[in-house]
């Protein structure tokens, strides 16, 4: 009887520890991580288990990232992706390596999915969902896609990066957090 109770309590503690650690890790990334702006184009799907979210696709995913000299990389391999910024301040994927970077260089630990050693690979960015309420997710999608027709010029996700992991901090439209942008659009419509 005591063994069953100990096993049951251990299972209960493990079930609480795993999500607790995940929450701690995300909070640490958001509070201590380096900030990068990833230019994005969202669409709005629905997940019956998780609710509404805006799927984010990124400009950096449209090109292959070069393999750094000395690295041996294949498709569907987990690699270190060195980060940089372009002259406009947006994140760039500078190169792929199979060795963990040392020093101050920010990086992400990602999986390759298409390409070659000679021409580089595309990588799977893990921060591709921005969760929103049932009401605001369609409004976010509409506002962001309106940029092709109206005054929405700049849409990007603010991503925090720490030790190879990343978390979405905010979705920005014309330098405003998405919720503020939607509020300003409602005020203009009234």
C-alpha positions as YAML, in Angstrom:
chain: A
units: angstrom
residues:
- id: 1
  name: UNK
  ca: [0.00, 0.00, 0.00]
- id: 2
  name: UNK
  ca: [2.81, 2.45, 0.88]
- id: 3
  name: UNK
  ca: [4.59, 1.71, -2.42]
- id: 4
  name: UNK
  ca: [1.43, 2.48, -4.39]
- id: 5
  name: UNK
  ca: [1.00, 5.75, -2.52]
- id: 6
  name: UNK
  ca: [4.64, 6.73, -3.14]
- id: 7
  name: UNK
  ca: [4.29, 5.87, -6.86]
- id: 8
  name: UNK
  ca: [1.02, 7.81, -7.11]
- id: 9
  name: UNK
  ca: [2.55, 10.86, -5.42]
- id: 10
  name: UNK
  ca: [5.64, 10.62, -7.65]
- id: 11
  name: UNK
  ca: [3.45, 10.51, -10.75]
- id: 12
  name: UNK
  ca: [1.47, 13.49, -9.50]
- id: 13
  name: UNK
  ca: [4.67, 15.49, -8.86]
- id: 14
  name: UNK
  ca: [6.04, 14.66, -12.31]
- id: 15
  name: UNK
  ca: [2.78, 15.72, -13.95]
- id: 16
  name: UNK
  ca: [3.02, 19.09, -12.23]
- id: 17
  name: UNK
  ca: [6.76, 19.50, -12.75]
- id: 18
  name: UNK
  ca: [6.73, 19.15, -16.55]
- id: 19
  name: UNK
  ca: [4.28, 21.98, -17.32]
- id: 20
  name: UNK
  ca: [5.80, 24.01, -14.49]
- id: 21
  name: UNK
  ca: [9.24, 23.75, -16.09]
- id: 22
  name: UNK
  ca: [7.81, 24.65, -19.51]
- id: 23
  name: UNK
  ca: [6.22, 27.79, -18.05]
- id: 24
  name: UNK
  ca: [9.44, 28.69, -16.23]
- id: 25
  name: UNK
  ca: [11.49, 28.21, -19.42]
- id: 26
  name: UNK
  ca: [9.17, 30.42, -21.52]
- id: 27
  name: UNK
  ca: [9.21, 33.14, -18.86]
- id: 28
  name: UNK
  ca: [13.01, 33.00, -18.70]
- id: 29
  name: UNK
  ca: [13.26, 33.37, -22.50]
- id: 30
  name: UNK
  ca: [10.83, 36.29, -22.47]
- id: 31
  name: UNK
  ca: [12.59, 38.10, -19.64]
- id: 32
  name: UNK
  ca: [16.25, 37.43, -20.50]
- id: 33
  name: UNK
  ca: [16.32, 36.65, -24.22]
- id: 34
  name: UNK
  ca: [17.66, 38.84, -27.01]
- id: 35
  name: UNK
  ca: [15.02, 40.60, -29.14]
- id: 36
  name: UNK
  ca: [14.69, 39.90, -32.87]
- id: 37
  name: UNK
  ca: [12.11, 41.20, -35.34]
- id: 38
  name: UNK
  ca: [10.95, 38.51, -37.79]
- id: 39
  name: UNK
  ca: [9.05, 39.90, -40.79]
- id: 40
  name: UNK
  ca: [5.85, 37.89, -41.15]
- id: 41
  name: UNK
  ca: [2.72, 37.13, -43.14]
- id: 42
  name: UNK
  ca: [-0.06, 35.53, -41.04]
- id: 43
  name: UNK
  ca: [-3.11, 33.47, -41.92]
- id: 44
  name: UNK
  ca: [-5.88, 32.50, -39.53]
- id: 45
  name: UNK
  ca: [-6.71, 28.84, -38.93]
- id: 46
  name: UNK
  ca: [-8.59, 27.17, -36.11]
- id: 47
  name: UNK
  ca: [-7.38, 24.34, -33.88]
- id: 48
  name: UNK
  ca: [-10.28, 22.60, -32.12]
- id: 49
  name: UNK
  ca: [-8.03, 21.62, -29.20]
- id: 50
  name: UNK
  ca: [-6.19, 24.90, -28.66]
- id: 51
  name: UNK
  ca: [-8.60, 27.50, -30.02]
- id: 52
  name: UNK
  ca: [-7.93, 30.37, -32.37]
- id: 53
  name: UNK
  ca: [-4.49, 31.36, -33.42]
- id: 54
  name: UNK
  ca: [-2.82, 33.24, -36.23]
- id: 55
  name: UNK
  ca: [-0.33, 31.14, -38.16]
- id: 56
  name: UNK
  ca: [2.79, 33.13, -38.90]
- id: 57
  name: UNK
  ca: [5.00, 32.55, -41.90]
- id: 58
  name: UNK
  ca: [8.31, 34.35, -42.03]
- id: 59
  name: UNK
  ca: [10.27, 36.01, -44.81]
- id: 60
  name: UNK
  ca: [13.47, 34.28, -43.63]
- id: 61
  name: UNK
  ca: [11.82, 30.93, -44.38]
- id: 62
  name: UNK
  ca: [11.50, 31.79, -48.06]
- id: 63
  name: UNK
  ca: [15.25, 31.37, -48.63]
- id: 64
  name: UNK
  ca: [17.77, 28.68, -47.86]
- id: 65
  name: UNK
  ca: [20.27, 29.32, -45.08]
- id: 66
  name: UNK
  ca: [23.88, 28.57, -46.06]
- id: 67
  name: UNK
  ca: [25.89, 25.83, -44.37]
- id: 68
  name: UNK
  ca: [28.94, 27.23, -42.61]
- id: 69
  name: UNK
  ca: [32.37, 26.01, -43.64]
- id: 70
  name: UNK
  ca: [33.34, 22.75, -41.95]
- id: 71
  name: UNK
  ca: [29.78, 21.74, -41.02]
- id: 72
  name: UNK
  ca: [28.25, 18.52, -42.35]
- id: 73
  name: UNK
  ca: [24.48, 18.89, -42.48]
- id: 74
  name: UNK
  ca: [21.65, 16.79, -43.95]
- id: 75
  name: UNK
  ca: [17.94, 17.31, -44.39]
- id: 76
  name: UNK
  ca: [15.84, 16.61, -41.28]
- id: 77
  name: UNK
  ca: [18.81, 17.20, -38.99]
- id: 78
  name: UNK
  ca: [18.81, 19.39, -35.88]
- id: 79
  name: UNK
  ca: [21.32, 22.19, -36.30]
- id: 80
  name: UNK
  ca: [22.40, 25.49, -34.79]
- id: 81
  name: UNK
  ca: [21.23, 28.49, -36.82]
- id: 82
  name: UNK
  ca: [23.23, 31.68, -36.26]
- id: 83
  name: UNK
  ca: [21.13, 34.84, -36.09]
- id: 84
  name: UNK
  ca: [21.85, 38.33, -37.34]
- id: 85
  name: UNK
  ca: [19.96, 41.43, -38.40]
- id: 86
  name: UNK
  ca: [19.72, 43.20, -41.73]
- id: 87
  name: UNK
  ca: [20.11, 46.95, -42.28]
- id: 88
  name: UNK
  ca: [16.38, 47.47, -41.60]
- id: 89
  name: UNK
  ca: [16.59, 45.70, -38.23]
- id: 90
  name: UNK
  ca: [14.90, 42.44, -39.18]
- id: 91
  name: UNK
  ca: [16.24, 39.05, -38.18]
- id: 92
  name: UNK
  ca: [18.34, 37.08, -40.64]
- id: 93
  name: UNK
  ca: [19.49, 33.48, -40.58]
- id: 94
  name: UNK
  ca: [23.24, 33.80, -41.10]
- id: 95
  name: UNK
  ca: [24.35, 30.19, -41.32]
- id: 96
  name: UNK
  ca: [23.90, 26.58, -40.22]
- id: 97
  name: UNK
  ca: [26.39, 24.60, -38.17]
- id: 98
  name: UNK
  ca: [26.50, 21.26, -36.41]
- id: 99
  name: UNK
  ca: [28.56, 22.69, -33.53]
- id: 100
  name: UNK
  ca: [26.99, 24.66, -30.68]
- id: 101
  name: UNK
  ca: [28.12, 28.30, -30.98]
- id: 102
  name: UNK
  ca: [30.26, 29.70, -28.20]
- id: 103
  name: UNK
  ca: [30.42, 33.28, -27.07]
- id: 104
  name: UNK
  ca: [27.84, 36.01, -27.52]
- id: 105
  name: UNK
  ca: [26.42, 34.88, -30.90]
- id: 106
  name: UNK
  ca: [22.64, 34.32, -30.70]
- id: 107
  name: UNK
  ca: [21.38, 31.13, -32.28]
- id: 108
  name: UNK
  ca: [18.37, 28.87, -32.57]
- id: 109
  name: UNK
  ca: [18.39, 25.09, -32.42]
- id: 110
  name: UNK
  ca: [16.18, 24.07, -35.38]
- id: 111
  name: UNK
  ca: [15.50, 21.24, -37.79]
- id: 112
  name: UNK
  ca: [16.38, 21.47, -41.49]
- id: 113
  name: UNK
  ca: [13.77, 20.27, -43.96]
- id: 114
  name: UNK
  ca: [14.74, 21.05, -47.51]
- id: 115
  name: UNK
  ca: [17.90, 21.83, -49.46]
- id: 116
  name: UNK
  ca: [21.43, 20.58, -49.89]
- id: 117
  name: UNK
  ca: [24.88, 20.95, -48.37]
- id: 118
  name: UNK
  ca: [26.06, 23.09, -51.30]
- id: 119
  name: UNK
  ca: [23.00, 25.38, -51.62]
- id: 120
  name: UNK
  ca: [21.88, 25.55, -47.98]
- id: 121
  name: UNK
  ca: [18.70, 24.41, -46.23]
- id: 122
  name: UNK
  ca: [15.39, 25.76, -45.10]
- id: 123
  name: UNK
  ca: [14.64, 25.37, -41.41]
- id: 124
  name: UNK
  ca: [11.46, 24.91, -39.38]
- id: 125
  name: UNK
  ca: [10.85, 27.92, -37.16]
- id: 126
  name: UNK
  ca: [9.02, 26.77, -34.01]
- id: 127
  name: UNK
  ca: [7.33, 30.07, -33.19]
- id: 128
  name: UNK
  ca: [4.71, 30.01, -35.93]
- id: 129
  name: UNK
  ca: [1.52, 30.45, -33.88]
- id: 130
  name: UNK
  ca: [0.25, 33.59, -32.22]
- id: 131
  name: UNK
  ca: [-2.70, 32.67, -30.00]
- id: 132
  name: UNK
  ca: [-5.62, 35.05, -29.72]
- id: 133
  name: UNK
  ca: [-9.23, 35.04, -28.56]
- id: 134
  name: UNK
  ca: [-12.05, 33.72, -30.74]
- id: 135
  name: UNK
  ca: [-13.01, 37.31, -31.49]
- id: 136
  name: UNK
  ca: [-9.61, 38.85, -32.12]
- id: 137
  name: UNK
  ca: [-7.90, 36.15, -34.24]
- id: 138
  name: UNK
  ca: [-10.04, 36.81, -37.35]
- id: 139
  name: UNK
  ca: [-9.64, 40.58, -36.80]
- id: 140
  name: UNK
  ca: [-5.87, 40.18, -36.57]
- id: 141
  name: UNK
  ca: [-5.77, 38.17, -39.77]
- id: 142
  name: UNK
  ca: [-7.98, 40.70, -41.58]
- id: 143
  name: UNK
  ca: [-5.92, 43.66, -40.36]
- id: 144
  name: UNK
  ca: [-2.63, 42.11, -41.34]
- id: 145
  name: UNK
  ca: [-3.70, 40.95, -44.78]
- id: 146
  name: UNK
  ca: [-5.17, 44.39, -45.43]
- id: 147
  name: UNK
  ca: [-1.60, 45.67, -45.76]
- id: 148
  name: UNK
  ca: [-1.63, 44.59, -49.38]
- id: 149
  name: UNK
  ca: [-4.50, 46.99, -50.12]
- id: 150
  name: UNK
  ca: [-4.29, 49.77, -47.55]
- id: 151
  name: UNK
  ca: [-2.01, 51.47, -45.07]
- id: 152
  name: UNK
  ca: [-0.57, 48.45, -43.25]
- id: 153
  name: UNK
  ca: [3.10, 48.65, -44.15]
- id: 154
  name: UNK
  ca: [5.05, 46.75, -41.55]
- id: 155
  name: UNK
  ca: [4.08, 43.46, -39.88]
- id: 156
  name: UNK
  ca: [6.53, 41.49, -37.77]
- id: 157
  name: UNK
  ca: [6.77, 39.27, -34.72]
- id: 158
  name: UNK
  ca: [8.99, 40.27, -31.83]
- id: 159
  name: UNK
  ca: [10.80, 37.08, -30.86]
- id: 160
  name: UNK
  ca: [12.98, 36.61, -27.77]
- id: 161
  name: UNK
  ca: [15.92, 34.19, -28.16]
- id: 162
  name: UNK
  ca: [17.90, 32.58, -25.35]
- id: 163
  name: UNK
  ca: [20.24, 29.58, -25.51]
- id: 164
  name: UNK
  ca: [18.88, 28.24, -28.79]
- id: 165
  name: UNK
  ca: [15.21, 28.56, -27.83]
- id: 166
  name: UNK
  ca: [12.69, 31.23, -28.74]
- id: 167
  name: UNK
  ca: [9.31, 32.65, -27.69]
- id: 168
  name: UNK
  ca: [6.95, 35.11, -29.33]
- id: 169
  name: UNK
  ca: [6.71, 38.29, -27.31]
- id: 170
  name: UNK
  ca: [4.37, 40.32, -29.52]
- id: 171
  name: UNK
  ca: [2.90, 40.66, -32.99]
- id: 172
  name: UNK
  ca: [3.44, 44.18, -34.31]
- id: 173
  name: UNK
  ca: [1.63, 46.12, -37.05]
- id: 174
  name: UNK
  ca: [2.98, 49.52, -38.10]
- id: 175
  name: UNK
  ca: [5.11, 49.64, -34.92]
- id: 176
  name: UNK
  ca: [2.07, 49.04, -32.67]
- id: 177
  name: UNK
  ca: [1.29, 45.87, -30.70]
- id: 178
  name: UNK
  ca: [-1.53, 44.10, -32.56]
- id: 179
  name: UNK
  ca: [-4.16, 44.79, -29.89]
- id: 180
  name: UNK
  ca: [-3.38, 48.53, -29.92]
- id: 181
  name: UNK
  ca: [-3.46, 48.54, -33.71]
- id: 182
  name: UNK
  ca: [-6.90, 46.87, -33.74]
- id: 183
  name: UNK
  ca: [-8.18, 49.39, -31.18]
- id: 184
  name: UNK
  ca: [-6.93, 52.29, -33.32]
- id: 185
  name: UNK
  ca: [-8.66, 50.80, -36.36]
- id: 186
  name: UNK
  ca: [-11.94, 50.52, -34.46]
- id: 187
  name: UNK
  ca: [-11.64, 54.14, -33.32]
- id: 188
  name: UNK
  ca: [-11.04, 55.28, -36.91]
- id: 189
  name: UNK
  ca: [-14.07, 53.31, -38.11]
- id: 190
  name: UNK
  ca: [-16.35, 54.98, -35.54]
...
